[in-house]
């Protein structure tokens, strides 16, 4: 993570909200995913139209959810990048 991203803010490499939504929509249970250029990898456990539940290697579950008013996605910070990892 770069210093410009340490506060959770996006930079010029940020994806548009529609692209983030598209990437979350492609996820299926069992997929590995990273968000916001962090090293931590999550395994997708459950998905629906407006949320993705994932689990970290240490068993912590997080929910990535879409704000229906803004269209943006959040976890505990705004989501500005989503990367599906190939197995």
BAFI-3210 file (N, C-alpha, C; in Angstrom, 3 decimals, decimal comma, padded with zeros to 6 digits):
// residues 87
n [1|2|3|4|5|6|7|8|9|10|11|12|13|14|15|16|17|18|19|20|21|22|23|24|25|26|27|28|29|30|31|32|33|34|35|36|37|38|39|40|41|42|43|44|45|46|47|48|49|50|51|52|53|54|55|56|57|58|59|60|61|62|63|64|65|66|67|68|69|70|71|72|73|74|75|76|77|78|79|80|81|82|83|84|85|86|87]
n.u [000,854|000,577|001,701|-000,169|-002,460|-002,839|-004,716|-007,029|-008,026|-008,690|-006,634|-005,176|-005,249|-007,584|-010,542|-013,566|-016,802|-018,751|-017,162|-016,022|-018,353|-018,987|-016,803|-017,145|-019,565|-018,803|-017,636|-017,550|-018,503|-015,664|-013,764|-010,706|-009,858|-008,604|-008,646|-008,352|-005,585|-004,231|-002,245|-003,548|-005,491|-008,732|-011,193|-014,003|-017,153|-019,915|-022,301|-024,394|-026,656|-025,942|-023,911|-020,899|-019,669|-016,758|-013,855|-010,968|-007,616|-007,211|-009,716|-011,481|-014,453|-015,664|-017,827|-018,372|-020,091|-022,579|-023,372|-026,475|-027,352|-025,115|-023,749|-021,223|-018,821|-018,181|-016,187|-014,637|-013,735|-013,791|-014,037|-011,742|-010,456|-010,496|-009,389|-009,453|-008,028|-006,139|-006,208]
n.v [-001,168|002,184|005,383|007,310|005,893|005,053|006,165|005,111|006,368|006,795|006,597|007,682|005,214|004,023|002,092|002,625|002,986|001,366|-000,556|-001,830|-002,937|-004,696|-006,462|-007,565|-008,850|-010,943|-012,736|-015,889|-018,339|-019,697|-018,452|-016,583|-013,398|-010,046|-006,795|-003,255|-003,164|-004,529|-006,929|-009,023|-011,854|-012,920|-015,541|-016,096|-016,598|-016,343|-014,857|-012,158|-009,904|-007,392|-007,695|-009,284|-011,926|-012,788|-014,666|-014,427|-015,869|-016,423|-016,953|-014,828|-013,236|-011,026|-008,541|-007,271|-004,607|-003,009|000,372|001,491|004,014|005,578|003,809|002,942|000,646|-000,810|-001,872|-001,712|000,578|002,733|000,876|000,689|-000,863|-004,110|-007,387|-010,376|-013,459|-015,802|-019,345]
n.w [000,000|-000,829|000,438|-000,220|-000,171|002,377|004,070|003,206|001,018|-002,486|-005,448|-008,587|-009,854|-009,198|-009,557|-011,420|-009,876|-011,211|-012,466|-010,262|-009,155|-011,229|-011,095|-008,507|-008,993|-010,617|-008,924|-007,217|-004,716|-003,118|-004,693|-004,683|-003,447|-003,470|-002,029|-002,509|-003,046|-001,039|000,770|002,012|001,426|000,662|000,917|-000,982|000,415|000,251|-001,960|-003,105|-004,791|-003,719|-001,883|-000,723|001,033|002,681|003,757|005,748|005,851|008,573|009,506|009,927|009,096|006,617|005,264|002,167|001,034|-001,011|-001,307|-001,843|-002,534|-003,334|-004,938|-004,475|-002,991|000,200|003,002|005,662|004,903|002,022|-000,967|-003,530|-005,351|-006,799|-007,001|-008,576|-007,904|-009,702|-009,630]
ca.u [000,000|001,355|001,328|-001,381|-003,603|-002,856|-005,912|-008,198|-008,468|-008,358|-005,720|-005,484|-005,431|-008,858|-011,550|-014,872|-017,765|-019,385|-016,173|-015,950|-019,583|-018,840|-015,845|-017,789|-020,614|-018,165|-017,116|-018,347|-017,924|-014,418|-012,802|-009,807|-009,974|-007,931|-009,234|-007,571|-004,146|-003,671|-001,688|-004,471|-006,365|-009,959|-011,918|-015,422|-017,998|-021,306|-022,528|-025,725|-026,573|-025,418|-022,934|-020,025|-019,110|-015,486|-013,162|-009,511|-006,982|-007,324|-011,108|-012,306|-015,373|-015,977|-018,864|-018,226|-021,478|-022,780|-024,260|-027,431|-027,506|-023,932|-023,239|-019,895|-018,708|-017,403|-015,984|-014,459|-013,211|-014,274|-013,334|-011,368|-009,849|-010,852|-008,571|-009,722|-006,772|-006,232|-005,716]
ca.v [000,000|003,410|006,357|008,020|005,023|004,628|006,630|004,506|007,153|006,254|007,388|007,658|003,840|003,534|001,654|003,288|002,179|000,350|-001,626|-002,573|-003,736|-005,776|-007,448|-008,295|-009,693|-012,115|-013,627|-017,039|-018,980|-020,417|-017,567|-015,785|-011,990|-008,998|-005,469|-002,055|-003,419|-005,067|-008,273|-009,999|-012,523|-013,472|-016,542|-015,762|-017,596|-016,165|-013,632|-011,803|-008,733|-006,192|-008,015|-010,440|-012,338|-013,466|-015,068|-014,324|-017,130|-016,666|-017,250|-013,636|-012,962|-009,633|-008,362|-006,149|-004,291|-001,880|001,441|001,613|005,417|006,069|002,794|002,530|-000,542|-000,582|-002,911|-000,760|001,728|002,647|-000,059|001,332|-001,833|-005,507|-008,252|-011,818|-014,163|-017,062|-020,470]
ca.w [000,000|-000,890|001,464|-000,636|000,065|003,769|004,753|002,574|-000,127|-003,783|-006,236|-010,014|-010,304|-008,681|-010,518|-011,351|-009,115|-012,064|-012,680|-008,998|-009,086|-012,208|-010,576|-007,413|-009,570|-011,221|-007,886|-006,782|-003,536|-003,376|-005,354|-003,846|-003,836|-002,695|-002,250|-002,197|-003,187|000,203|000,627|002,576|000,465|001,234|000,143|-001,063|001,060|-000,173|-002,725|-003,590|-005,659|-003,080|-000,851|-000,855|002,319|002,453|004,973|005,689|006,232|010,016|009,831|010,115|007,993|006,324|004,250|001,253|000,688|-001,907|-000,870|-002,945|-002,923|-004,046|-005,851|-004,034|-002,153|001,411|004,002|006,758|004,171|000,645|-001,833|-004,784|-006,260|-006,545|-007,842|-008,458|-008,063|-010,415|-008,820]
c.u [000,896|000,876|000,073|-002,632|-003,761|-004,088|-007,183|-008,692|-007,977|-007,342|-006,087|-005,672|-006,757|-009,784|-012,824|-015,834|-018,430|-018,447|-016,021|-017,172|-019,495|-017,897|-016,425|-018,851|-020,052|-017,686|-018,108|-017,716|-016,713|-013,362|-011,944|-009,854|-009,144|-008,635|-008,247|-006,062|-003,486|-003,166|-002,648|-005,404|-007,549|-010,492|-013,396|-016,232|-019,412|-021,420|-024,021|-025,573|-025,857|-024,385|-022,134|-019,467|-017,853|-014,813|-011,660|-008,906|-007,086|-008,770|-011,998|-013,161|-015,614|-017,063|-018,549|-019,636|-021,550|-023,747|-025,206|-027,668|-026,334|-023,429|-021,863|-019,954|-017,848|-017,184|-015,802|-013,814|-013,780|-013,426|-013,027|-010,675|-010,247|-010,030|-008,936|-008,429|-007,000|-005,636|-004,573]
c.v [001,226|004,383|007,124|007,197|004,659|005,094|006,073|005,278|006,535|007,152|007,251|006,253|003,239|003,136|002,470|002,396|001,085|-000,819|-002,471|-003,468|-004,922|-006,864|-008,234|-009,254|-010,975|-013,128|-014,724|-017,618|-019,829|-019,574|-016,868|-014,354|-011,115|-007,696|-004,394|-002,296|-003,895|-006,483|-009,364|-010,542|-013,114|-014,569|-016,185|-016,921|-017,547|-014,865|-013,409|-010,510|-007,543|-006,460|-009,257|-010,712|-013,142|-013,740|-014,971|-015,667|-017,448|-016,854|-016,048|-013,409|-011,471|-009,613|-007,101|-005,829|-003,043|-000,891|001,721|003,057|005,897|005,098|002,289|001,304|-000,210|-001,878|-002,129|000,508|001,654|001,686|000,654|000,390|-003,239|-006,345|-009,700|-012,539|-015,488|-018,159|-021,169]
c.w [000,000|000,167|001,079|-000,394|001,530|004,519|004,137|001,373|-001,418|-004,478|-007,708|-010,576|-009,842|-009,811|-010,344|-010,569|-009,957|-012,318|-011,417|-008,862|-010,029|-011,693|-009,404|-007,957|-010,182|-010,193|-007,539|-005,530|-003,921|-004,072|-004,310|-004,365|-002,902|-002,992|-001,850|-002,163|-001,898|-000,051|001,102|001,509|001,215|000,326|000,191|-000,501|000,490|-000,960|-002,933|-004,379|-005,029|-001,989|-001,225|000,533|002,011|003,789|004,760|006,102|007,726|010,471|010,063|008,884|007,862|005,260|003,463|000,792|-000,176|-001,283|-002,031|-003,371|-003,760|-005,104|-005,465|-003,139|-000,945|002,158|005,298|006,214|002,764|-000,171|-003,142|-005,749|-005,825|-007,507|-007,569|-008,764|-008,766|-009,548|-009,500]
res [x|x|x|x|x|x|x|x|x|x|x|x|x|x|x|x|x|x|x|x|x|x|x|x|x|x|x|x|x|x|x|x|x|x|x|x|x|x|x|x|x|x|x|x|x|x|x|x|x|x|x|x|x|x|x|x|x|x|x|x|x|x|x|x|x|x|x|x|x|x|x|x|x|x|x|x|x|x|x|x|x|x|x|x|x|x|x]
***
